[in-house]
Amino acid sequence: MEHKERPLRRVNAYQGVVVDVTTDIVSLPNGATSVREVVHHPGGVCVAAVDDAGQVALVRQYRYPFGQELVELPAGKLEKGEEPFSAAQRELSEETGLEAGQWVDMGAMLVSPGISTEKLYLYLATELRQGEAHPDPNEFLDVEKMPLERLVEMVMDGSVQDAKTVVGALKAAALLKRN
């Protein structure tokens, strides 16, 4: 049996600065109809930047929806027409001041496929050089470093819950262990 849902009608429910939301009426495989609310997102990037000593660059910033500061890998959204690799280089430089001599594409993740179109591209950056950070005017963050293995421990004990950081840290650790 094919499990594909076919769109019948779309209503633009909200148009925002970063996301748009639609309410879609879909035809289900059994012929019935249902409603799908979809958050349309431009996508983003996340960078695990690990230096020669095994220290990973992190940013600490306040996340309004959760009302708390989170420790995360550097990340950001794609600008219109921007390629993911260029965005990864830009975000790493903006948020941390770091530039990397070596980049590894760690693939992409679907952030919340039941409700959002957001696709996040993950990169491992090594051979790091420190420059000057230049965050966006409305971006307030502190850069921190810790051993990658400590970040993995924090992921595993649940003290780091940010999805992109969880996936990025685990993938980076696995790749570096393999090499």
N, C-alpha and C positions, 0 to 999 in steps of 0.2 A: 504494500500500500504506500502510495506517495503521501508524504506528510506536509506538502507545501500549502501555504495559505495564500490566497489571491486577493489583492486589494480591490475593493468595489468602489469605495468613496473615501476621500480625504478631506478633513476640515482643519484648516490652520487655526489652532487654539491659542497660540502665543508666539510672538516673535520677539526675541530678546537680543541682548548684546552678544552673548556667547552661544546660546542655544535657541532653537525653535522647537515648539511642541505641536504635534499633529494628533488628531483623533481619527483613526482609520477604521473603517468598517471592512472586515475581511470575510471571505468565504472560506470555511474550514473544509478539510478533506472529506467529511461526512455530509457536506452540503449545507450545514447550518451556517449562520453568520455569528460574528463576535466583534468586539471592539478592542482595538489595540491603541494604546496611548504611546507615542514614540517621541523621545527626546532626540532631536537631530543635533549632533555635535561635530565640529570640524576635525576632531581627532587631535592627538598630541604625541609627545615624546617623553621619554624618561631615560636618564643616563646614570649608570653605575660607574663613577669615576674612581679608579683604584690606583693609588701610587705604588712605587717600587717597594715600600715598606708594608704593603697590604692594608693601608688606611683608605677608607672610602669617604668621599665627600658627601655631606648631608646638609640639608637646610632645615632650620626650625622656623616654622611660621604658624600664625594663627589661622585656623580654619573655621570660618563663621558658622557653617551648618552644624558643626559639632561643638562649638563654643570652647575650643581648646587649642593649644599649640600642639602640632605634630612634628615629628622628625621624619623627613622624607628624602628620597633621592631627588636631585634636581630634575625638574620637569616643566613642561609648559605646553600650551596648545599650538597647533599649526595655524599659521596665518594663511589667508586665502591664496591658493596656488603654490604654497611653499612645500618643498620636498622634505620628508621626514629627517634625512641625514643633516641637511642644512639647519633645520629647526633644532636638532639635538646639539649641534655645535654652537648655535646662537644661545640656547638656553643655558648650557653649561658655562659659557663665558659670562653671560648676563648675571646669573645667580651666584657663581662662585669665583669668577675671574680665571678659571682654569681653561687651558687649551690642551688638547691631547695629540700625541704623535701617532697613536695607534687606535683604531676604532674597530669594534666587532659588532655586527648586526645580530642582536639576540632574538629577532623575530618580533611579532606583534601579539597583542592580547586584546580580546574583546572585553571591555570594561564591565558592562552589564547588559548582555545581549537580549535580555528579556524586555528591556525598556529603552535602551539607548543605542545609537549608531556609533558611539565613540570607539575608535580603534586607537590604541596606544602602541607606538613603536619603541622598542627597548634597545638600548645600546650599552656596550661596555667600552669605556674609554681608559686607556693606559698611556704610559710615557707622558706623564702630565708635566705641564709648565704653568707656574703661577703668574697670573696677571692681575689686573684690577677688575673687581666685580662692578657691574653697572646695572643693578636691577631696575625694572620698570618703575616709574614714579609712584605708582600706587601699590608697590610690592615691598613689604617689610619683612625681612628675614635675617637670620643669623646663620653663618656657615659653621659647621662643626665637622670634625673628623673622628673616626673611630675605626678600630680594626674590623675588616669585613666579617671575620668570624664572630665578633661580638654582635654585629648587626644581625647576622643569621640567628644567633642565640635569642636575640630580642624578638625576631620574627617568630621563632619556634615557641617562645614562652608567652606570646600574645601581647607583649608590650609595644610592638610595632604592628599596627593593623592596616595601614594605608596599603591598598591593593597593589599599586604600581611599585611601591617599595618592597613589598613582600615578594612579588614575582621577580623584580629586577635583582634583588639581593640573592635570591636562591639560584637564579640562572647564572649570575656573575660568579658566584662561589663555585658552582658546578663546572663552568667553563674554565675557570682558573685552576681548579683542582685537576681537570683533565689534561691541561697543558703543562 
